[in-house]
Amino acid sequence: MLIGELAARTGASTRSLRHYEDCDLLVPTRGGNGYRVYAESDVARVAKIRALIAAGLATATIREYLECIGSDRDRVQLRMCPGLRAQLDAVADRLDAQQAVIEQTRQRLCALTAPENA
């Protein structure tokens, strides 16, 4: 299938698909006309990539652990390859730190808008 069809079937933009290729996450073949040609298995691969990006993983991490990811028709599933747990914990730690900053910012905002400051 060509890039437009893969984009339509996965919900990813053609720009995203080219980016995944640049990051060595997707490796299409090339037709005689030079167009990218994707395999049926690339539909599931793109779903995995998008799920991992949405979960906060960097493309370099995804490239390293993509083969640890299984999927069925409805969801993406992780198999814990060595090192993957540490990567996921690092994302969770980063989110916790960001949440703490958000909470502190919210408290400062509330203090600024309290009636005694009006």
KOLGU-4560 file (N, C-alpha, C; in nm, 3 decimals, padded with zeros to 5 digits):
<recs>
<n_xx: 00.085 n_yy: -00.118 n_zz: 00.000 ca_xx: 00.000 ca_yy: 00.000 ca_zz: 00.000 c_xx: 00.089 c_yy: 00.123 c_zz: 00.000 mol: A seq: 1 type: MET>
<n_xx: 00.039 n_yy: 00.230 n_zz: -00.055 ca_xx: 00.113 ca_yy: 00.355 ca_zz: -00.062 c_xx: 00.093 c_yy: 00.436 c_zz: 00.066 mol: A seq: 2 type: LEU>
<n_xx: 00.171 n_yy: 00.540 n_zz: 00.083 ca_xx: 00.171 ca_yy: 00.617 ca_zz: 00.207 c_xx: 00.035 c_yy: 00.677 c_zz: 00.239 mol: A seq: 3 type: ILE>
<n_xx: -00.037 n_yy: 00.724 n_zz: 00.139 ca_xx: -00.169 ca_yy: 00.782 ca_zz: 00.162 c_xx: -00.267 c_yy: 00.681 c_zz: 00.219 mol: A seq: 4 type: GLY>
<n_xx: -00.262 n_yy: 00.558 n_zz: 00.168 ca_xx: -00.351 ca_yy: 00.454 ca_zz: 00.220 c_xx: -00.314 c_yy: 00.417 c_zz: 00.362 mol: A seq: 5 type: GLU>
<n_xx: -00.183 n_yy: 00.405 n_zz: 00.390 ca_xx: -00.141 ca_yy: 00.375 ca_zz: 00.527 c_xx: -00.184 c_yy: 00.485 c_zz: 00.621 mol: A seq: 6 type: LEU>
<n_xx: -00.172 n_yy: 00.609 n_zz: 00.578 ca_xx: -00.216 ca_yy: 00.722 ca_zz: 00.661 c_xx: -00.366 c_yy: 00.712 c_zz: 00.688 mol: A seq: 7 type: ALA>
<n_xx: -00.444 n_yy: 00.684 n_zz: 00.586 ca_xx: -00.589 ca_yy: 00.674 ca_zz: 00.603 c_xx: -00.627 c_yy: 00.559 c_zz: 00.697 mol: A seq: 8 type: ALA>
<n_xx: -00.557 n_yy: 00.447 n_zz: 00.686 ca_xx: -00.591 ca_yy: 00.330 ca_zz: 00.766 c_xx: -00.546 c_yy: 00.343 c_zz: 00.911 mol: A seq: 9 type: ARG>
<n_xx: -00.444 n_yy: 00.424 n_zz: 00.937 ca_xx: -00.391 ca_yy: 00.433 ca_zz: 01.073 c_xx: -00.427 c_yy: 00.562 c_zz: 01.145 mol: A seq: 10 type: THR>
<n_xx: -00.471 n_yy: 00.663 n_zz: 01.071 ca_xx: -00.498 ca_yy: 00.793 ca_zz: 01.131 c_xx: -00.373 c_yy: 00.878 c_zz: 01.148 mol: A seq: 11 type: GLY>
<n_xx: -00.259 n_yy: 00.827 n_zz: 01.106 ca_xx: -00.134 ca_yy: 00.904 ca_zz: 01.113 c_xx: -00.124 c_yy: 00.989 c_zz: 00.987 mol: A seq: 12 type: ALA>
<n_xx: -00.064 n_yy: 01.105 n_zz: 00.999 ca_xx: -00.044 ca_yy: 01.189 ca_zz: 00.881 c_xx: 00.071 c_yy: 01.132 c_zz: 00.797 mol: A seq: 13 type: SER>
<n_xx: 00.073 n_yy: 01.169 n_zz: 00.671 ca_xx: 00.184 ca_yy: 01.124 ca_zz: 00.587 c_xx: 00.315 c_yy: 01.182 c_zz: 00.639 mol: A seq: 14 type: THR>
<n_xx: 00.310 n_yy: 01.302 n_zz: 00.695 ca_xx: 00.430 ca_yy: 01.363 ca_zz: 00.754 c_xx: 00.481 c_yy: 01.278 c_zz: 00.870 mol: A seq: 15 type: ARG>
<n_xx: 00.390 n_yy: 01.231 n_zz: 00.955 ca_xx: 00.429 ca_yy: 01.145 ca_zz: 01.067 c_xx: 00.492 c_yy: 01.016 c_zz: 01.017 mol: A seq: 16 type: SER>
<n_xx: 00.432 n_yy: 00.958 n_zz: 00.914 ca_xx: 00.486 ca_yy: 00.833 ca_zz: 00.860 c_xx: 00.628 c_yy: 00.854 c_zz: 00.806 mol: A seq: 17 type: LEU>
<n_xx: 00.652 n_yy: 00.966 n_zz: 00.741 ca_xx: 00.786 ca_yy: 00.995 ca_zz: 00.692 c_xx: 00.882 c_yy: 01.015 c_zz: 00.809 mol: A seq: 18 type: ARG>
<n_xx: 00.833 n_yy: 01.079 n_zz: 00.915 ca_xx: 00.915 ca_yy: 01.097 ca_zz: 01.035 c_xx: 00.950 c_yy: 00.962 c_zz: 01.097 mol: A seq: 19 type: HIS>
<n_xx: 00.853 n_yy: 00.872 n_zz: 01.105 ca_xx: 00.881 ca_yy: 00.739 ca_zz: 01.159 c_xx: 00.987 c_yy: 00.668 c_zz: 01.075 mol: A seq: 20 type: TYR>
<n_xx: 00.981 n_yy: 00.690 n_zz: 00.945 ca_xx: 01.083 ca_yy: 00.632 ca_zz: 00.857 c_xx: 01.219 c_yy: 00.694 c_zz: 00.886 mol: A seq: 21 type: GLU>
<n_xx: 01.224 n_yy: 00.826 n_zz: 00.902 ca_xx: 01.350 ca_yy: 00.895 ca_zz: 00.934 c_xx: 01.410 c_yy: 00.845 c_zz: 01.065 mol: A seq: 22 type: ASP>
<n_xx: 01.324 n_yy: 00.804 n_zz: 01.158 ca_xx: 01.367 ca_yy: 00.754 ca_zz: 01.289 c_xx: 01.392 c_yy: 00.603 c_zz: 01.288 mol: A seq: 23 type: CYS>
<n_xx: 01.385 n_yy: 00.542 n_zz: 01.171 ca_xx: 01.405 ca_yy: 00.397 ca_zz: 01.154 c_xx: 01.300 c_yy: 00.315 c_zz: 01.230 mol: A seq: 24 type: ASP>
<n_xx: 01.181 n_yy: 00.369 n_zz: 01.243 ca_xx: 01.071 ca_yy: 00.294 ca_zz: 01.304 c_xx: 00.990 c_yy: 00.220 c_zz: 01.198 mol: A seq: 25 type: LEU>
<n_xx: 00.987 n_yy: 00.273 n_zz: 01.079 ca_xx: 00.921 ca_yy: 00.211 ca_zz: 00.963 c_xx: 01.024 c_yy: 00.200 c_zz: 00.851 mol: A seq: 26 type: LEU>
<n_xx: 01.020 n_yy: 00.089 n_zz: 00.780 ca_xx: 01.113 ca_yy: 00.070 ca_zz: 00.669 c_xx: 01.034 c_yy: 00.020 c_zz: 00.548 mol: A seq: 27 type: VAL>
<n_xx: 00.976 n_yy: 00.114 n_zz: 00.473 ca_xx: 00.902 ca_yy: 00.072 ca_zz: 00.354 c_xx: 00.997 c_yy: 00.030 c_zz: 00.244 mol: A seq: 28 type: PRO>
<n_xx: 00.944 n_yy: -00.049 n_zz: 00.152 ca_xx: 01.021 ca_yy: -00.077 ca_zz: 00.031 c_xx: 00.990 c_yy: 00.035 c_zz: -00.067 mol: A seq: 29 type: THR>
<n_xx: 01.057 n_yy: 00.034 n_zz: -00.180 ca_xx: 01.031 ca_yy: 00.135 ca_zz: -00.283 c_xx: 00.987 c_yy: 00.065 c_zz: -00.410 mol: A seq: 30 type: ARG>
<n_xx: 00.880 n_yy: 00.117 n_zz: -00.468 ca_xx: 00.833 ca_yy: 00.064 ca_zz: -00.595 c_xx: 00.924 c_yy: 00.110 c_zz: -00.707 mol: A seq: 31 type: GLY>
<n_xx: 00.903 n_yy: 00.057 n_zz: -00.825 ca_xx: 00.982 ca_yy: 00.095 ca_zz: -00.941 c_xx: 00.974 c_yy: 00.243 c_zz: -00.971 mol: A seq: 32 type: GLY>
<n_xx: 00.866 n_yy: 00.305 n_zz: -00.930 ca_xx: 00.847 ca_yy: 00.449 ca_zz: -00.951 c_xx: 00.906 c_yy: 00.532 c_zz: -00.837 mol: A seq: 33 type: ASN>
<n_xx: 00.967 n_yy: 00.466 n_zz: -00.737 ca_xx: 01.027 ca_yy: 00.537 ca_zz: -00.625 c_xx: 00.933 c_yy: 00.563 c_zz: -00.509 mol: A seq: 34 type: GLY>
<n_xx: 00.806 n_yy: 00.531 n_zz: -00.526 ca_xx: 00.709 ca_yy: 00.552 ca_zz: -00.418 c_xx: 00.734 c_yy: 00.454 c_zz: -00.305 mol: A seq: 35 type: TYR>
<n_xx: 00.704 n_yy: 00.499 n_zz: -00.183 ca_xx: 00.711 ca_yy: 00.411 ca_zz: -00.067 c_xx: 00.598 c_yy: 00.307 c_zz: -00.077 mol: A seq: 36 type: ARG>
<n_xx: 00.632 n_yy: 00.184 n_zz: -00.046 ca_xx: 00.533 ca_yy: 00.077 ca_zz: -00.045 c_xx: 00.538 c_yy: 00.011 c_zz: 00.092 mol: A seq: 37 type: VAL>
<n_xx: 00.423 n_yy: 00.010 n_zz: 00.159 ca_xx: 00.414 ca_yy: -00.044 ca_zz: 00.295 c_xx: 00.345 c_yy: -00.179 c_zz: 00.294 mol: A seq: 38 type: TYR>
<n_xx: 00.384 n_yy: -00.263 n_zz: 00.387 ca_xx: 00.324 ca_yy: -00.395 ca_zz: 00.402 c_xx: 00.201 c_yy: -00.386 c_zz: 00.491 mol: A seq: 39 type: ALA>
<n_xx: 00.116 n_yy: -00.486 n_zz: 00.483 ca_xx: -00.002 ca_yy: -00.492 ca_zz: 00.569 c_xx: 00.038 c_yy: -00.487 c_zz: 00.716 mol: A seq: 40 type: GLU>
<n_xx: 00.150 n_yy: -00.549 n_zz: 00.750 ca_xx: 00.197 ca_yy: -00.551 ca_zz: 00.890 c_xx: 00.233 c_yy: -00.412 c_zz: 00.941 mol: A seq: 41 type: SER>
<n_xx: 00.256 n_yy: -00.318 n_zz: 00.850 ca_xx: 00.290 ca_yy: -00.182 ca_zz: 00.892 c_xx: 00.171 c_yy: -00.110 c_zz: 00.955 mol: A seq: 42 type: ASP>
<n_xx: 00.050 n_yy: -00.154 n_zz: 00.927 ca_xx: -00.068 ca_yy: -00.094 ca_zz: 00.991 c_xx: -00.059 c_yy: -00.115 c_zz: 01.142 mol: A seq: 43 type: VAL>
<n_xx: -00.031 n_yy: -00.238 n_zz: 01.184 ca_xx: -00.017 ca_yy: -00.268 ca_zz: 01.327 c_xx: 00.107 c_yy: -00.200 c_zz: 01.384 mol: A seq: 44 type: ALA>
<n_xx: 00.213 n_yy: -00.194 n_zz: 01.307 ca_xx: 00.336 ca_yy: -00.130 ca_zz: 01.354 c_xx: 00.313 c_yy: 00.018 c_zz: 01.383 mol: A seq: 45 type: ARG>
<n_xx: 00.242 n_yy: 00.087 n_zz: 01.295 ca_xx: 00.212 ca_yy: 00.228 ca_zz: 01.316 c_xx: 00.124 c_yy: 00.244 c_zz: 01.440 mol: A seq: 46 type: VAL>
<n_xx: 00.028 n_yy: 00.155 n_zz: 01.461 ca_xx: -00.056 ca_yy: 00.161 ca_zz: 01.581 c_xx: 00.029 c_yy: 00.151 c_zz: 01.706 mol: A seq: 47 type: ALA>
<n_xx: 00.127 n_yy: 00.061 n_zz: 01.705 ca_xx: 00.218 ca_yy: 00.047 ca_zz: 01.819 c_xx: 00.298 c_yy: 00.175 c_zz: 01.840 mol: A seq: 48 type: LYS>
<n_xx: 00.353 n_yy: 00.228 n_zz: 01.734 ca_xx: 00.434 ca_yy: 00.350 ca_zz: 01.743 c_xx: 00.352 c_yy: 00.463 c_zz: 01.801 mol: A seq: 49 type: ILE>
<n_xx: 00.232 n_yy: 00.482 n_zz: 01.749 ca_xx: 00.146 ca_yy: 00.591 ca_zz: 01.796 c_xx: 00.107 c_yy: 00.574 c_zz: 01.942 mol: A seq: 50 type: ARG>
<n_xx: 00.080 n_yy: 00.450 n_zz: 01.984 ca_xx: 00.044 ca_yy: 00.424 ca_zz: 02.124 c_xx: 00.161 c_yy: 00.457 c_zz: 02.216 mol: A seq: 51 type: ALA>
<n_xx: 00.281 n_yy: 00.423 n_zz: 02.174 ca_xx: 00.399 ca_yy: 00.447 ca_zz: 02.258 c_xx: 00.433 c_yy: 00.596 c_zz: 02.264 mol: A seq: 52 type: LEU>
<n_xx: 00.418 n_yy: 00.666 n_zz: 02.153 ca_xx: 00.439 ca_yy: 00.811 ca_zz: 02.154 c_xx: 00.337 c_yy: 00.877 c_zz: 02.245 mol: A seq: 53 type: ILE>
<n_xx: 00.211 n_yy: 00.834 n_zz: 02.235 ca_xx: 00.106 ca_yy: 00.890 ca_zz: 02.320 c_xx: 00.131 c_yy: 00.863 c_zz: 02.468 mol: A seq: 54 type: ALA>
<n_xx: 00.204 n_yy: 00.754 n_zz: 02.497 ca_xx: 00.238 ca_yy: 00.720 ca_zz: 02.636 c_xx: 00.361 c_yy: 00.794 c_zz: 02.684 mol: A seq: 55 type: ALA>
<n_xx: 00.421 n_yy: 00.876 n_zz: 02.599 ca_xx: 00.532 ca_yy: 00.960 ca_zz: 02.642 c_xx: 00.670 c_yy: 00.908 c_zz: 02.611 mol: A seq: 56 type: GLY>
<n_xx: 00.681 n_yy: 00.802 n_zz: 02.533 ca_xx: 00.813 ca_yy: 00.749 ca_zz: 02.500 c_xx: 00.872 c_yy: 00.822 c_zz: 02.379 mol: A seq: 57 type: LEU>
<n_xx: 01.000 n_yy: 00.843 n_zz: 02.383 ca_xx: 01.072 ca_yy: 00.908 ca_zz: 02.273 c_xx: 01.090 c_yy: 00.807 c_zz: 02.159 mol: A seq: 58 type: ALA>
<n_xx: 01.107 n_yy: 00.858 n_zz: 02.038 ca_xx: 01.122 ca_yy: 00.768 ca_zz: 01.924 c_xx: 01.247 c_yy: 00.681 c_zz: 01.936 mol: A seq: 59 type: THR>
<n_xx: 01.353 n_yy: 00.732 n_zz: 01.997 ca_xx: 01.474 ca_yy: 00.650 ca_zz: 02.015 c_xx: 01.445 c_yy: 00.531 c_zz: 02.107 mol: A seq: 60 type: ALA>
<n_xx: 01.367 n_yy: 00.555 n_zz: 02.211 ca_xx: 01.329 ca_yy: 00.447 ca_zz: 02.302 c_xx: 01.236 c_yy: 00.350 c_zz: 02.232 mol: A seq: 61 type: THR>
<n_xx: 01.144 n_yy: 00.402 n_zz: 02.154 ca_xx: 01.052 ca_yy: 00.315 ca_zz: 02.080 c_xx: 01.130 c_yy: 00.226 c_zz: 01.984 mol: A seq: 62 type: ILE>
<n_xx: 01.227 n_yy: 00.283 n_zz: 01.915 ca_xx: 01.307 ca_yy: 00.204 ca_zz: 01.821 c_xx: 01.377 c_yy: 00.090 c_zz: 01.895 mol: A seq: 63 type: ARG>
<n_xx: 01.427 n_yy: 00.119 n_zz: 02.013 ca_xx: 01.501 ca_yy: 00.018 ca_zz: 02.089 c_xx: 01.411 c_yy: -00.096 c_zz: 02.137 mol: A seq: 64 type: GLU>
<n_xx: 01.285 n_yy: -00.064 n_zz: 02.170 ca_xx: 01.198 ca_yy: -00.163 ca_zz: 02.233 c_xx: 01.076 c_yy: -00.201 c_zz: 02.149 mol: A seq: 65 type: TYR>
<n_xx: 01.068 n_yy: -00.158 n_zz: 02.026 ca_xx: 00.948 ca_yy: -00.183 ca_zz: 01.945 c_xx: 00.915 c_yy: -00.330 c_zz: 01.933 mol: A seq: 66 type: LEU>
<n_xx: 01.016 n_yy: -00.414 n_zz: 01.929 ca_xx: 00.991 ca_yy: -00.558 ca_zz: 01.916 c_xx: 00.935 c_yy: -00.620 c_zz: 02.044 mol: A seq: 67 type: GLU>
<n_xx: 00.937 n_yy: -00.545 n_zz: 02.154 ca_xx: 00.879 ca_yy: -00.593 ca_zz: 02.280 c_xx: 00.729 c_yy: -00.568 c_zz: 02.286 mol: A seq: 68 type: CYS>
<n_xx: 00.676 n_yy: -00.504 n_zz: 02.185 ca_xx: 00.537 ca_yy: -00.462 ca_zz: 02.186 c_xx: 00.455 c_yy: -00.558 c_zz: 02.101 mol: A seq: 69 type: ILE>
<n_xx: 00.352 n_yy: -00.613 n_zz: 02.161 ca_xx: 00.258 ca_yy: -00.696 ca_zz: 02.088 c_xx: 00.130 c_yy: -00.617 c_zz: 02.066 mol: A seq: 70 type: GLY>
<n_xx: 00.044 n_yy: -00.667 n_zz: 01.983 ca_xx: -00.085 ca_yy: -00.601 ca_zz: 01.965 c_xx: -00.185 c_yy: -00.703 c_zz: 01.913 mol: A seq: 71 type: SER>
<n_xx: -00.309 n_yy: -00.674 n_zz: 01.942 ca_xx: -00.416 ca_yy: -00.749 ca_zz: 01.881 c_xx: -00.505 c_yy: -00.645 c_zz: 01.812 mol: A seq: 72 type: ASP>
<n_xx: -00.622 n_yy: -00.681 n_zz: 01.777 ca_xx: -00.706 ca_yy: -00.587 ca_zz: 01.702 c_xx: -00.744 c_yy: -00.464 c_zz: 01.782 mol: A seq: 73 type: ARG>
<n_xx: -00.751 n_yy: -00.479 n_zz: 01.915 ca_xx: -00.807 ca_yy: -00.371 ca_zz: 01.996 c_xx: -00.707 c_yy: -00.295 c_zz: 02.082 mol: A seq: 74 type: ASP>
<n_xx: -00.589 n_yy: -00.352 n_zz: 02.108 ca_xx: -00.499 ca_yy: -00.281 ca_zz: 02.198 c_xx: -00.354 c_yy: -00.325 c_zz: 02.178 mol: A seq: 75 type: ARG>
<n_xx: -00.268 n_yy: -00.239 n_zz: 02.229 ca_xx: -00.124 ca_yy: -00.264 ca_zz: 02.227 c_xx: -00.086 c_yy: -00.321 c_zz: 02.363 mol: A seq: 76 type: VAL>
<n_xx: -00.001 n_yy: -00.422 n_zz: 02.364 ca_xx: 00.040 ca_yy: -00.488 ca_zz: 02.488 c_xx: 00.191 c_yy: -00.490 c_zz: 02.497 mol: A seq: 77 type: GLN>
<n_xx: 00.243 n_yy: -00.469 n_zz: 02.618 ca_xx: 00.387 ca_yy: -00.473 ca_zz: 02.641 c_xx: 00.431 c_yy: -00.609 c_zz: 02.691 mol: A seq: 78 type: LEU>
<n_xx: 00.544 n_yy: -00.654 n_zz: 02.642 ca_xx: 00.619 ca_yy: -00.764 ca_zz: 02.702 c_xx: 00.743 c_yy: -00.697 c_zz: 02.758 mol: A seq: 79 type: ARG>
<n_xx: 00.775 n_yy: -00.721 n_zz: 02.881 ca_xx: 00.885 ca_yy: -00.650 ca_zz: 02.944 c_xx: 01.021 c_yy: -00.703 c_zz: 02.898 mol: A seq: 80 type: MET>
<n_xx: 01.077 n_yy: -00.639 n_zz: 02.798 ca_xx: 01.214 ca_yy: -00.667 ca_zz: 02.757 c_xx: 01.306 c_yy: -00.607 c_zz: 02.864 mol: A seq: 81 type: CYS>
<n_xx: 01.427 n_yy: -00.660 n_zz: 02.875 ca_xx: 01.521 ca_yy: -00.599 ca_zz: 02.970 c_xx: 01.539 c_yy: -00.450 c_zz: 02.940 mol: A seq: 82 type: PRO>
<n_xx: 01.530 n_yy: -00.369 n_zz: 03.041 ca_xx: 01.549 ca_yy: -00.225 ca_zz: 03.026 c_xx: 01.422 c_yy: -00.148 c_zz: 03.000 mol: A seq: 83 type: GLY>
<n_xx: 01.318 n_yy: -00.211 n_zz: 02.948 ca_xx: 01.196 ca_yy: -00.138 ca_zz: 02.917 c_xx: 01.128 c_yy: -00.087 c_zz: 03.044 mol: A seq: 84 type: LEU>
<n_xx: 01.127 n_yy: -00.167 n_zz: 03.149 ca_xx: 01.065 ca_yy: -00.123 ca_zz: 03.275 c_xx: 01.130 c_yy: 00.006 c_zz: 03.323 mol: A seq: 85 type: ARG>
<n_xx: 01.263 n_yy: 00.015 n_zz: 03.315 ca_xx: 01.333 ca_yy: 00.136 ca_zz: 03.358 c_xx: 01.292 c_yy: 00.257 c_zz: 03.273 mol: A seq: 86 type: ALA>
<n_xx: 01.275 n_yy: 00.236 n_zz: 03.145 ca_xx: 01.232 ca_yy: 00.345 ca_zz: 03.056 c_xx: 01.091 c_yy: 00.392 c_zz: 03.092 mol: A seq: 87 type: GLN>
<n_xx: 01.003 n_yy: 00.298 n_zz: 03.118 ca_xx: 00.866 ca_yy: 00.334 ca_zz: 03.154 c_xx: 00.862 c_yy: 00.404 c_zz: 03.289 mol: A seq: 88 type: LEU>
<n_xx: 00.943 n_yy: 00.357 n_zz: 03.383 ca_xx: 00.951 ca_yy: 00.422 ca_zz: 03.514 c_xx: 01.004 c_yy: 00.565 c_zz: 03.501 mol: A seq: 89 type: ASP>
<n_xx: 01.100 n_yy: 00.586 n_zz: 03.410 ca_xx: 01.154 ca_yy: 00.720 ca_zz: 03.388 c_xx: 01.046 c_yy: 00.814 c_zz: 03.334 mol: A seq: 90 type: ALA>
<n_xx: 00.962 n_yy: 00.765 n_zz: 03.245 ca_xx: 00.851 ca_yy: 00.847 ca_zz: 03.194 c_xx: 00.756 c_yy: 00.881 c_zz: 03.308 mol: A seq: 91 type: VAL>
<n_xx: 00.723 n_yy: 00.783 n_zz: 03.390 ca_xx: 00.633 ca_yy: 00.806 ca_zz: 03.504 c_xx: 00.693 c_yy: 00.907 c_zz: 03.601 mol: A seq: 92 type: ALA>
<n_xx: 00.822 n_yy: 00.897 n_zz: 03.627 ca_xx: 00.889 ca_yy: 00.992 ca_zz: 03.716 c_xx: 00.885 c_yy: 01.134 c_zz: 03.659 mol: A seq: 93 type: ASP>
<n_xx: 00.907 n_yy: 01.144 n_zz: 03.527 ca_xx: 00.901 ca_yy: 01.275 ca_zz: 03.462 c_xx: 00.760 c_yy: 01.335 c_zz: 03.472 mol: A seq: 94 type: ARG>
<n_xx: 00.660 n_yy: 01.251 n_zz: 03.455 ca_xx: 00.522 ca_yy: 01.299 ca_zz: 03.467 c_xx: 00.491 c_yy: 01.343 c_zz: 03.609 mol: A seq: 95 type: LEU>
<n_xx: 00.540 n_yy: 01.268 n_zz: 03.708 ca_xx: 00.520 ca_yy: 01.307 ca_zz: 03.848 c_xx: 00.582 c_yy: 01.444 c_zz: 03.876 mol: A seq: 96 type: ASP>
<n_xx: 00.702 n_yy: 01.467 n_zz: 03.824 ca_xx: 00.769 ca_yy: 01.595 ca_zz: 03.844 c_xx: 00.692 c_yy: 01.708 c_zz: 03.776 mol: A seq: 97 type: ALA>
<n_xx: 00.642 n_yy: 01.682 n_zz: 03.656 ca_xx: 00.564 ca_yy: 01.783 ca_zz: 03.585 c_xx: 00.434 c_yy: 01.813 c_zz: 03.660 mol: A seq: 98 type: GLN>
<n_xx: 00.374 n_yy: 01.709 n_zz: 03.716 ca_xx: 00.250 ca_yy: 01.728 ca_zz: 03.791 c_xx: 00.275 c_yy: 01.813 c_zz: 03.915 mol: A seq: 99 type: GLN>
<n_xx: 00.388 n_yy: 01.793 n_zz: 03.981 ca_xx: 00.422 ca_yy: 01.873 ca_zz: 04.099 c_xx: 00.439 c_yy: 02.020 c_zz: 04.060 mol: A seq: 100 type: ALA>
<n_xx: 00.504 n_yy: 02.046 n_zz: 03.947 ca_xx: 00.521 ca_yy: 02.183 ca_zz: 03.900 c_xx: 00.385 c_yy: 02.245 c_zz: 03.868 mol: A seq: 101 type: VAL>
<n_xx: 00.298 n_yy: 02.170 n_zz: 03.805 ca_xx: 00.164 ca_yy: 02.220 ca_zz: 03.773 c_xx: 00.089 c_yy: 02.254 c_zz: 03.901 mol: A seq: 102 type: ILE>
<n_xx: 00.097 n_yy: 02.168 n_zz: 03.999 ca_xx: 00.027 ca_yy: 02.194 ca_zz: 04.125 c_xx: 00.082 c_yy: 02.319 c_zz: 04.194 mol: A seq: 103 type: GLU>
<n_xx: 00.213 n_yy: 02.335 n_zz: 04.194 ca_xx: 00.272 ca_yy: 02.456 ca_zz: 04.254 c_xx: 00.228 c_yy: 02.581 c_zz: 04.179 mol: A seq: 104 type: GLN>
<n_xx: 00.225 n_yy: 02.573 n_zz: 04.048 ca_xx: 00.180 ca_yy: 02.687 ca_zz: 03.968 c_xx: 00.034 c_yy: 02.719 c_zz: 03.996 mol: A seq: 105 type: THR>
<n_xx: -00.047 n_yy: 02.616 n_zz: 04.008 ca_xx: -00.189 ca_yy: 02.636 ca_zz: 04.039 c_xx: -00.205 c_yy: 02.703 c_zz: 04.175 mol: A seq: 106 type: ARG>
<n_xx: -00.127 n_yy: 02.661 n_zz: 04.274 ca_xx: -00.134 ca_yy: 02.722 ca_zz: 04.407 c_xx: -00.093 c_yy: 02.870 c_zz: 04.403 mol: A seq: 107 type: GLN>
<n_xx: 00.012 n_yy: 02.902 n_zz: 04.326 ca_xx: 00.053 ca_yy: 03.042 ca_zz: 04.311 c_xx: -00.055 c_yy: 03.125 c_zz: 04.243 mol: A seq: 108 type: ARG>
<n_xx: -00.118 n_yy: 03.068 n_zz: 04.143 ca_xx: -00.226 ca_yy: 03.137 ca_zz: 04.073 c_xx: -00.342 c_yy: 03.164 c_zz: 04.167 mol: A seq: 109 type: LEU>
<n_xx: -00.379 n_yy: 03.064 n_zz: 04.247 ca_xx: -00.488 ca_yy: 03.082 ca_zz: 04.344 c_xx: -00.452 c_yy: 03.190 c_zz: 04.446 mol: A seq: 110 type: CYS>
<n_xx: -00.327 n_yy: 03.193 n_zz: 04.489 ca_xx: -00.285 ca_yy: 03.294 ca_zz: 04.585 c_xx: -00.294 c_yy: 03.434 c_zz: 04.524 mol: A seq: 111 type: ALA>
<n_xx: -00.260 n_yy: 03.445 n_zz: 04.398 ca_xx: -00.267 ca_yy: 03.576 ca_zz: 04.332 c_xx: -00.410 c_yy: 03.624 c_zz: 04.310 mol: A seq: 112 type: LEU>
<n_xx: -00.501 n_yy: 03.532 n_zz: 04.294 ca_xx: -00.639 ca_yy: 03.569 ca_zz: 04.265 c_xx: -00.730 c_yy: 03.562 c_zz: 04.388 mol: A seq: 113 type: THR>
<n_xx: -00.672 n_yy: 03.535 n_zz: 04.506 ca_xx: -00.751 ca_yy: 03.530 ca_zz: 04.629 c_xx: -00.812 c_yy: 03.666 c_zz: 04.657 mol: A seq: 114 type: ALA>
<n_xx: -00.929 n_yy: 03.670 n_zz: 04.720 ca_xx: -00.998 ca_yy: 03.799 ca_zz: 04.745 c_xx: -00.914 c_yy: 03.901 c_zz: 04.820 mol: A seq: 115 type: PRO>
<n_xx: -00.827 n_yy: 03.858 n_zz: 04.910 ca_xx: -00.746 ca_yy: 03.956 ca_zz: 04.984 c_xx: -00.644 c_yy: 04.026 c_zz: 04.896 mol: A seq: 116 type: GLU>
<n_xx: -00.618 n_yy: 03.969 n_zz: 04.777 ca_xx: -00.525 ca_yy: 04.032 ca_zz: 04.683 c_xx: -00.598 c_yy: 04.125 c_zz: 04.585 mol: A seq: 117 type: ASN>
<n_xx: -00.727 n_yy: 04.128 n_zz: 04.592 ca_xx: -00.804 ca_yy: 04.207 ca_zz: 04.496 c_xx: -00.813 c_yy: 04.352 c_zz: 04.535 mol: A seq: 118 type: ALA>
</recs>
